[in-house]
Structure formats: structure tokens, C-alpha cells
Amino acid sequence: MTATEGPGAADGGAPATTGGDAPGRSRDDTVAAVVRQWRAVHPGLDTGPMEVIGRINRCAALLQQAEDAPLRREGLTRPEFDLLGALRRTGHELTPGELARETFSSGAAVTKRLKQLGERGLVERRGDTRDRRVAHVRLTDAGRDLVDGVLPAQLAYETAVLSGLDGPERGELAALLSELLGRLEGRLGALRA
């Protein structure tokens, strides 16, 4: 079913939902308003992809704004916390290049962030004994304590956000997002190679 099919689409009334909408669920959100506007301007276009991608983008932006509050209280940015988190969850030293891959960041951005985190005493750099061009980065005790202190607050927030979804819904959403992410990572990886 295209975005313009269904009752109301042709007569300018309320737009029909796409085939992917669950029966009985309201889709009256900011993306629905944008889709209605695009349908009015271009009634022949299938806005189905916009309904998915737009909602993912909007959810990500809203989640990140609120989820970053514990980080701001600690004087951290999201990218800085991502570096600290990568070091904590892997449990060993990483090179700046490995950190760039782990956090989907550029090498220059990682270098800048590591310098700032080092000045705060959250990470330490150690030169490689065999290759002076290579550095190894590890968390300090203060860095580990900071990550371990912030993470529970973030997980509590995420739990509260998802509390409106029951277990099966949450599992279905996670599986669908995992499938989409896997496909995107595969395509983007092929483009980079």
C-alpha cells in the first residue's frame, strides 16, 4: 500500500496509514505532520521510507538530548563518553586507530578528545616499545570510576523510556532495528572498502 492509498488521501482528509502501521495505533507525532505536508505537496510520492527513517532520526535526537544530561553533569560530551566506554567495555588498551573504529570517529577527532581526557586524568597514553609512532590508551582509575558511575544513570533512563513497551514489543523492535543496522553497516562497509 502506498502512502497515498486509503481513505482520506485523495480528498485531503486525514491521511491513511501505510501498510506497516499496526492496527489501532495512532501515528500522530511530528513525523506524521511532516508526512501529511509532503502528501499535500506531492500526493503521488510514497512517503513510507520517510515514516520509518524520519521516526528513527527523531527518536535518536530526542533520546540523545535527554540521555546526555548525566554526561553534561560530569563535564563530558557524548563522543568523549563513547571513547571512555569503548575502553571500559573492551577491558584493555586500545590504539587511537582502534578507538576511531570502535566509536565511528575520525582519527583527528579521537586525538583531540584523548588529549582533553588525558588532561582531566581520565585516560593515559603509553608508547609502543616496538613502534614509537603507535600509542596505547587505557583508562585511569578515575576514568573507570566515572564510566561506572554514569552508566547506571543512563541505563535507568533508557529503561524508563522503554517502559511503555512490553517485553515482546521491545524484543520485536530490537530485532527489526538490528536487521536494519546490519544491512546499513554491510552497505556502508562495502562502500568504504
GROMACS elastic network, one bead per residue, 0.5 to 0.9 nm:
[ bonds ]
;  ai    aj funct       b0    kb
    1     4     6  0.80805   500
    1     5     6  0.62406   500
    1     6     6  0.82056   500
    1    17     6  0.89917   500
    1    18     6  0.61746   500
    1    19     6  0.55806   500
    1    20     6  0.89063   500
    2     5     6  0.54645   500
    2     6     6  0.85840   500
    2    17     6  0.89139   500
    2    18     6  0.63777   500
    2    19     6  0.77113   500
    2    44     6  0.88348   500
    2    45     6  0.81498   500
    2    46     6  0.54642   500
    2    47     6  0.77095   500
    2    48     6  0.71475   500
    3     6     6  0.82427   500
    3     9     6  0.82496   500
    3    15     6  0.80831   500
    3    16     6  0.70576   500
    3    17     6  0.68397   500
    3    18     6  0.54830   500
    3    19     6  0.84586   500
    3    35     6  0.88951   500
    3    39     6  0.79436   500
    3    43     6  0.84544   500
    3    44     6  0.82803   500
    3    45     6  0.72189   500
    3    47     6  0.54895   500
    3    48     6  0.59643   500
    4     7     6  0.89009   500
    4     8     6  0.87282   500
    4     9     6  0.53183   500
    4    10     6  0.72854   500
    4    15     6  0.73682   500
    4    16     6  0.69891   500
    4    17     6  0.86033   500
    4    18     6  0.83391   500
    4    39     6  0.72099   500
    4    43     6  0.63065   500
    4    44     6  0.66299   500
    4    45     6  0.74513   500
    4    46     6  0.69191   500
    4    47     6  0.83039   500
    5     8     6  0.84373   500
    5     9     6  0.61747   500
    5    10     6  0.78800   500
    5    15     6  0.85128   500
    5    16     6  0.66239   500
    5    17     6  0.83983   500
    5    18     6  0.80179   500
    6     9     6  0.60816   500
    6    10     6  0.81832   500
    6    15     6  0.76708   500
    6    16     6  0.51526   500
    6    17     6  0.76764   500
    6    18     6  0.86053   500
    7    10     6  0.73892   500
    7    11     6  0.81478   500
    7    13     6  0.79552   500
    7    14     6  0.78702   500
    7    15     6  0.72141   500
    7    16     6  0.59200   500
    8    11     6  0.53702   500
    8    12     6  0.59076   500
    8    14     6  0.51419   500
    8    15     6  0.53742   500
    8    16     6  0.63049   500
    9    12     6  0.57382   500
    9    13     6  0.62713   500
    9    14     6  0.67940   500
    9    16     6  0.61106   500
    9    39     6  0.81831   500
    9    40     6  0.89508   500
    9    43     6  0.80115   500
   10    13     6  0.76022   500
   10    15     6  0.86040   500
   10    43     6  0.80889   500
   11    14     6  0.86932   500
   12    15     6  0.75439   500
   12    40     6  0.74575   500
   13    16     6  0.88818   500
   14    36     6  0.81298   500
   15    35     6  0.88234   500
   15    36     6  0.65982   500
   15    39     6  0.82481   500
   17    20     6  0.78111   500
   17    21     6  0.61433   500
   17    27     6  0.79759   500
   18    21     6  0.57676   500
   18    47     6  0.86756   500
   18    48     6  0.65682   500
   18    51     6  0.87224   500
   19    22     6  0.80674   500
   19    48     6  0.87589   500
   20    48     6  0.84192   500
   21    24     6  0.86608   500
   21    25     6  0.72317   500
   21    26     6  0.86626   500
   21    27     6  0.80281   500
   22    25     6  0.57282   500
   22    26     6  0.86498   500
   23    26     6  0.85593   500
   26    29     6  0.84802   500
   27    30     6  0.89821   500
   27    31     6  0.84452   500
   27    32     6  0.62252   500
   28    31     6  0.79345   500
   28    32     6  0.56323   500
   28    33     6  0.72683   500
   29    32     6  0.52182   500
   29    33     6  0.66072   500
   29    34     6  0.89689   500
   29    55     6  0.88403   500
   30    33     6  0.51655   500
   30    34     6  0.64489   500
   30    35     6  0.87376   500
   30    55     6  0.85523   500
   30    58     6  0.85117   500
   31    35     6  0.60969   500
   31    36     6  0.85659   500
   31    50     6  0.81246   500
   31    51     6  0.66393   500
   31    54     6  0.62388   500
   31    55     6  0.62694   500
   31    58     6  0.79462   500
   32    35     6  0.50357   500
   32    36     6  0.61644   500
   32    37     6  0.86757   500
   32    51     6  0.72928   500
   32    55     6  0.89764   500
   33    36     6  0.51174   500
   33    37     6  0.63448   500
   33    38     6  0.87912   500
   34    37     6  0.51141   500
   34    38     6  0.62922   500
   34    39     6  0.86244   500
   35    38     6  0.50908   500
   35    39     6  0.60671   500
   35    40     6  0.85938   500
   35    47     6  0.66133   500
   35    48     6  0.89003   500
   35    50     6  0.74514   500
   35    51     6  0.71660   500
   36    39     6  0.50705   500
   36    40     6  0.62610   500
   36    41     6  0.88056   500
   37    40     6  0.51626   500
   37    41     6  0.64395   500
   37    42     6  0.85974   500
   38    41     6  0.50740   500
   38    42     6  0.57473   500
   38    43     6  0.73659   500
   38    45     6  0.82745   500
   38    47     6  0.79096   500
   39    42     6  0.50474   500
   39    44     6  0.74272   500
   39    45     6  0.70683   500
   39    46     6  0.84976   500
   39    47     6  0.76608   500
   40    43     6  0.56381   500
   42    45     6  0.57932   500
   43    46     6  0.82603   500
   45    48     6  0.89609   500
   46    49     6  0.75947   500
   46    50     6  0.85762   500
   47    50     6  0.52044   500
   47    51     6  0.63448   500
   48    51     6  0.51144   500
   48    52     6  0.67391   500
   48    53     6  0.88717   500
   49    52     6  0.53095   500
   49    53     6  0.60224   500
   49    54     6  0.79252   500
   50    53     6  0.51893   500
   50    54     6  0.51160   500
   50    55     6  0.77512   500
   51    54     6  0.54943   500
   51    55     6  0.60960   500
   51    56     6  0.86726   500
   52    55     6  0.53468   500
   52    56     6  0.62456   500
   52    57     6  0.86973   500
   53    56     6  0.50609   500
   53    57     6  0.60912   500
   53    58     6  0.84965   500
   54    57     6  0.51780   500
   54    58     6  0.60534   500
   54    59     6  0.85044   500
   55    58     6  0.50216   500
   55    59     6  0.59185   500
   55    60     6  0.83649   500
   56    59     6  0.51987   500
   56    60     6  0.60672   500
   56    61     6  0.86375   500
   57    60     6  0.51068   500
   57    61     6  0.62092   500
   57    62     6  0.87138   500
   58    61     6  0.51745   500
   58    62     6  0.62311   500
   58    63     6  0.85047   500
   59    62     6  0.52310   500
   59    63     6  0.59253   500
   59    64     6  0.83856   500
   60    63     6  0.51798   500
   60    64     6  0.59597   500
   60    65     6  0.85347   500
   61    64     6  0.52740   500
   61    65     6  0.62193   500
   61    66     6  0.88921   500
   62    65     6  0.52615   500
   62    66     6  0.65447   500
   62    67     6  0.84706   500
   63    66     6  0.54960   500
   63    67     6  0.57740   500
   63    68     6  0.83346   500
   63   158     6  0.83695   500
   63   161     6  0.84994   500
   64    68     6  0.57434   500
   64    69     6  0.87394   500
   64    78     6  0.85607   500
   65    68     6  0.55538   500
   65    69     6  0.71655   500
   66    69     6  0.56340   500
   66    70     6  0.85356   500
   66   157     6  0.84337   500
   67    70     6  0.68091   500
   67    71     6  0.78760   500
   67   153     6  0.88334   500
   67   154     6  0.61693   500
   67   157     6  0.69398   500
   67   158     6  0.78471   500
   68    71     6  0.51101   500
   68    72     6  0.62224   500
   68    73     6  0.87612   500
   68    76     6  0.86908   500
   68    77     6  0.75610   500
   68    78     6  0.65872   500
   68   154     6  0.82303   500
   69    72     6  0.51230   500
   69    73     6  0.63345   500
   69    74     6  0.88421   500
   69   154     6  0.88793   500
   70    73     6  0.51738   500
   70    74     6  0.66127   500
   70    75     6  0.88851   500
   70    76     6  0.86498   500
   70   150     6  0.64613   500
   70   151     6  0.88216   500
   70   153     6  0.69470   500
   70   154     6  0.70993   500
   71    74     6  0.51494   500
   71    75     6  0.62774   500
   71    76     6  0.50024   500
   71    77     6  0.62901   500
   71    78     6  0.70060   500
   71    81     6  0.74358   500
   71   150     6  0.70893   500
   71   154     6  0.88954   500
   72    76     6  0.53722   500
   72    77     6  0.65583   500
   72    78     6  0.86555   500
   73    76     6  0.75291   500
   74    77     6  0.88885   500
   74   146     6  0.81510   500
   74   150     6  0.82743   500
   76    79     6  0.82477   500
   76    80     6  0.61174   500
   76    81     6  0.64072   500
   77    80     6  0.52216   500
   77    81     6  0.62726   500
   77    82     6  0.86272   500
   78    81     6  0.51248   500
   78    82     6  0.61049   500
   78    83     6  0.87934   500
   79    83     6  0.64327   500
   79    84     6  0.88105   500
   79   103     6  0.77628   500
   79   105     6  0.83542   500
   79   110     6  0.86785   500
   79   113     6  0.79142   500
   80    83     6  0.52372   500
   80    84     6  0.64285   500
   80    85     6  0.85704   500
   80   110     6  0.85638   500
   80   113     6  0.61317   500
   80   114     6  0.79451   500
   80   116     6  0.87627   500
   80   117     6  0.74713   500
   81    85     6  0.58379   500
   81    86     6  0.84197   500
   81   147     6  0.75805   500
   82    86     6  0.60437   500
   82    87     6  0.86644   500
   82   102     6  0.86687   500
   82   103     6  0.63179   500
   83    86     6  0.51518   500
   83    87     6  0.64322   500
   83    88     6  0.86903   500
   83    99     6  0.65816   500
   83   100     6  0.84345   500
   83   102     6  0.81227   500
   83   103     6  0.66551   500
   83   110     6  0.79464   500
   83   113     6  0.82176   500
   83   114     6  0.81171   500
   84    87     6  0.52380   500
   84    88     6  0.61954   500
   84    89     6  0.86861   500
   84   117     6  0.87150   500
   84   122     6  0.81068   500
   84   123     6  0.79561   500
   84   138     6  0.88187   500
   84   139     6  0.70943   500
   84   143     6  0.70382   500
   84   144     6  0.78545   500
   84   146     6  0.88758   500
   84   147     6  0.68282   500
   85    89     6  0.59448   500
   85    90     6  0.83691   500
   85   144     6  0.87754   500
   85   147     6  0.65747   500
   85   151     6  0.88833   500
   86    89     6  0.53856   500
   86    90     6  0.60405   500
   86    91     6  0.83396   500
   86    94     6  0.87142   500
   86    99     6  0.70689   500
   86   102     6  0.66587   500
   86   103     6  0.73726   500
   87    90     6  0.55289   500
   87    91     6  0.60741   500
   87    92     6  0.64553   500
   87    93     6  0.67198   500
   87    94     6  0.69029   500
   87    99     6  0.79898   500
   87   137     6  0.80472   500
   87   138     6  0.64929   500
   87   139     6  0.64754   500
   87   144     6  0.87702   500
   88    91     6  0.52260   500
   88    92     6  0.75503   500
   88   138     6  0.85981   500
   88   139     6  0.71588   500
   88   143     6  0.86954   500
   88   144     6  0.66255   500
   88   147     6  0.74699   500
   88   148     6  0.86408   500
   89    92     6  0.83895   500
   90    93     6  0.81488   500
   90    94     6  0.85748   500
   91   138     6  0.88283   500
   92   137     6  0.86366   500
   92   138     6  0.68056   500
   92   139     6  0.86055   500
   93   136     6  0.57969   500
   93   137     6  0.52115   500
   93   139     6  0.78794   500
   94    97     6  0.79491   500
   94    98     6  0.58261   500
   94    99     6  0.62968   500
   94   135     6  0.83360   500
   94   136     6  0.54551   500
   94   137     6  0.53229   500
   94   138     6  0.67971   500
   95    98     6  0.51270   500
   95    99     6  0.62583   500
   95   100     6  0.86291   500
   95   125     6  0.89537   500
   95   134     6  0.71189   500
   95   135     6  0.57254   500
   95   137     6  0.58798   500
   95   138     6  0.89273   500
   96   100     6  0.61152   500
   96   101     6  0.87352   500
   96   107     6  0.69207   500
   96   110     6  0.65125   500
   96   111     6  0.68611   500
   96   114     6  0.82788   500
   96   134     6  0.84396   500
   96   135     6  0.70714   500
   96   136     6  0.72256   500
   96   137     6  0.71634   500
   97   100     6  0.50277   500
   97   101     6  0.64388   500
   97   102     6  0.86824   500
   97   106     6  0.86727   500
   97   107     6  0.63549   500
   97   110     6  0.82542   500
   98   101     6  0.51582   500
   98   102     6  0.61276   500
   98   103     6  0.86338   500
   99   103     6  0.60358   500
   99   104     6  0.82219   500
   99   105     6  0.79591   500
   99   107     6  0.84634   500
   99   110     6  0.72157   500
   99   137     6  0.89148   500
  100   103     6  0.53444   500
  100   104     6  0.56782   500
  100   106     6  0.58275   500
  100   107     6  0.57435   500
  100   108     6  0.89482   500
  100   109     6  0.82584   500
  100   110     6  0.61357   500
  101   104     6  0.51747   500
  101   105     6  0.66837   500
  101   106     6  0.82539   500
  101   107     6  0.88331   500
  102   105     6  0.79456   500
  103   106     6  0.88258   500
  103   110     6  0.88565   500
  105   108     6  0.83363   500
  105   109     6  0.64720   500
  105   110     6  0.65955   500
  106   109     6  0.52458   500
  106   110     6  0.63237   500
  106   111     6  0.87095   500
  107   110     6  0.51287   500
  107   111     6  0.61696   500
  107   112     6  0.87087   500
  108   111     6  0.51207   500
  108   112     6  0.63063   500
  108   113     6  0.86986   500
  109   112     6  0.52068   500
  109   113     6  0.61952   500
  109   114     6  0.85478   500
  110   113     6  0.51095   500
  110   114     6  0.59510   500
  110   115     6  0.85088   500
  111   114     6  0.51830   500
  111   115     6  0.62463   500
  111   116     6  0.88376   500
  112   115     6  0.52302   500
  112   116     6  0.65207   500
  112   117     6  0.87921   500
  113   116     6  0.51421   500
  113   117     6  0.61097   500
  113   118     6  0.84154   500
  114   118     6  0.58342   500
  114   119     6  0.84611   500
  114   123     6  0.72742   500
  114   124     6  0.86816   500
  114   125     6  0.86725   500
  114   137     6  0.84907   500
  115   118     6  0.50621   500
  115   119     6  0.62192   500
  115   120     6  0.87667   500
  115   123     6  0.87913   500
  116   119     6  0.51403   500
  116   120     6  0.64712   500
  116   121     6  0.88553   500
  116   122     6  0.89661   500
  117   120     6  0.50952   500
  117   121     6  0.63890   500
  117   122     6  0.53817   500
  117   123     6  0.59139   500
  117   124     6  0.85929   500
  117   143     6  0.86468   500
  118   122     6  0.56897   500
  118   124     6  0.59728   500
  118   125     6  0.78401   500
  119   122     6  0.76856   500
  119   123     6  0.83533   500
  120   123     6  0.79550   500
  121   124     6  0.73373   500
  121   139     6  0.88830   500
  121   140     6  0.69166   500
  121   141     6  0.89290   500
  121   142     6  0.69543   500
  121   143     6  0.72919   500
  122   138     6  0.87314   500
  122   139     6  0.60313   500
  122   140     6  0.53054   500
  122   141     6  0.74784   500
  122   142     6  0.55767   500
  122   144     6  0.76752   500
  122   146     6  0.82098   500
  123   137     6  0.66422   500
  123   138     6  0.55812   500
  123   140     6  0.51540   500
  123   141     6  0.86582   500
  123   142     6  0.83430   500
  123   143     6  0.62965   500
  123   144     6  0.89819   500
  124   136     6  0.82082   500
  124   137     6  0.56354   500
  124   138     6  0.54705   500
  124   139     6  0.63261   500
  124   140     6  0.63837   500
  125   135     6  0.61852   500
  125   136     6  0.55177   500
  125   138     6  0.66187   500
  126   129     6  0.89824   500
  126   134     6  0.86940   500
  126   135     6  0.55291   500
  126   136     6  0.50526   500
  126   137     6  0.63347   500
  126   138     6  0.81999   500
  127   130     6  0.87680   500
  127   131     6  0.77922   500
  127   132     6  0.60345   500
  127   133     6  0.77044   500
  127   134     6  0.61767   500
  127   136     6  0.61547   500
  127   137     6  0.88570   500
  128   131     6  0.52905   500
  128   132     6  0.56174   500
  128   133     6  0.75252   500
  128   134     6  0.55026   500
  128   135     6  0.56886   500
  128   136     6  0.67527   500
  129   132     6  0.67112   500
  129   134     6  0.88024   500
  130   134     6  0.85906   500
  131   134     6  0.56899   500
  131   135     6  0.85504   500
  132   135     6  0.74270   500
  138   143     6  0.89951   500
  139   142     6  0.76904   500
  139   143     6  0.53134   500
  139   144     6  0.59589   500
  140   144     6  0.62448   500
  140   145     6  0.85545   500
  141   144     6  0.51376   500
  141   145     6  0.61035   500
  141   146     6  0.85474   500
  142   145     6  0.50873   500
  142   146     6  0.60859   500
  142   147     6  0.87135   500
  143   146     6  0.50908   500
  143   147     6  0.63055   500
  143   148     6  0.85862   500
  144   147     6  0.52751   500
  144   148     6  0.60993   500
  144   149     6  0.84979   500
  145   148     6  0.50974   500
  145   149     6  0.59884   500
  145   150     6  0.86343   500
  146   149     6  0.50856   500
  146   150     6  0.61818   500
  146   151     6  0.85647   500
  147   150     6  0.52742   500
  147   151     6  0.59491   500
  148   151     6  0.55850   500
  148   152     6  0.72171   500
  149   152     6  0.65227   500
  149   153     6  0.75871   500
  150   153     6  0.55283   500
  150   154     6  0.65200   500
  150   155     6  0.89222   500
  151   154     6  0.51251   500
  151   155     6  0.61798   500
  151   156     6  0.85891   500
  152   155     6  0.50611   500
  152   156     6  0.60414   500
  152   157     6  0.85784   500
  153   156     6  0.51149   500
  153   157     6  0.62838   500
  153   158     6  0.87292   500
  154   157     6  0.51218   500
  154   158     6  0.62697   500
  154   159     6  0.86412   500
  155   159     6  0.60622   500
  155   160     6  0.85694   500
  156   159     6  0.50593   500
  156   160     6  0.62365   500
  156   161     6  0.86779   500
  157   160     6  0.51210   500
  157   161     6  0.62288   500
  157   162     6  0.87355   500
  158   161     6  0.50503   500
  158   162     6  0.62304   500
  158   163     6  0.85093   500
  159   162     6  0.52581   500
  159   163     6  0.59865   500
  160   163     6  0.50869   500
  160   164     6  0.80821   500
  161   164     6  0.71489   500
  161   165     6  0.88310   500
  162   165     6  0.56006   500
  162   166     6  0.83001   500
  162   170     6  0.75795   500
  163   166     6  0.71340   500
  165   168     6  0.80394   500
  165   169     6  0.57264   500
  165   170     6  0.57473   500
  166   169     6  0.53795   500
  166   170     6  0.60860   500
  166   171     6  0.85835   500
  167   170     6  0.51577   500
  167   171     6  0.61038   500
  167   172     6  0.85986   500
  168   171     6  0.50186   500
  168   172     6  0.60518   500
  168   173     6  0.85320   500
  169   172     6  0.50688   500
  169   173     6  0.60775   500
  169   174     6  0.84944   500
  170   173     6  0.51379   500
  170   174     6  0.60691   500
  170   175     6  0.85528   500
  171   174     6  0.50770   500
  171   175     6  0.61061   500
  171   176     6  0.86279   500
  172   175     6  0.51118   500
  172   176     6  0.61725   500
  172   177     6  0.85812   500
  173   176     6  0.51816   500
  173   177     6  0.60930   500
  173   178     6  0.84163   500
  174   177     6  0.52014   500
  174   178     6  0.59670   500
  174   179     6  0.86053   500
  175   178     6  0.50121   500
  175   179     6  0.62090   500
  175   180     6  0.86945   500
  176   179     6  0.51492   500
  176   180     6  0.62858   500
  176   181     6  0.85826   500
  177   180     6  0.50588   500
  177   181     6  0.59551   500
  177   182     6  0.84367   500
  178   181     6  0.50603   500
  178   182     6  0.60014   500
  178   183     6  0.85738   500
  179   182     6  0.51845   500
  179   183     6  0.63097   500
  179   184     6  0.87010   500
  180   183     6  0.52195   500
  180   184     6  0.62000   500
  180   185     6  0.85954   500
  181   184     6  0.50582   500
  181   185     6  0.59683   500
  181   186     6  0.83979   500
  182   185     6  0.51747   500
  182   186     6  0.60701   500
  182   187     6  0.86470   500
  183   186     6  0.50889   500
  183   187     6  0.62325   500
  183   188     6  0.86082   500
  184   187     6  0.51352   500
  184   188     6  0.60162   500
  184   189     6  0.82723   500
  185   188     6  0.51666   500
  185   189     6  0.57548   500
  185   190     6  0.83811   500
  186   189     6  0.51228   500
  186   190     6  0.61509   500
  186   191     6  0.86630   500
  187   190     6  0.51637   500
  187   191     6  0.62767   500
  187   192     6  0.87880   500
  188   192     6  0.62473   500
  188   193     6  0.87130   500
  189   192     6  0.51579   500
  189   193     6  0.62502   500
  190   193     6  0.52578   500
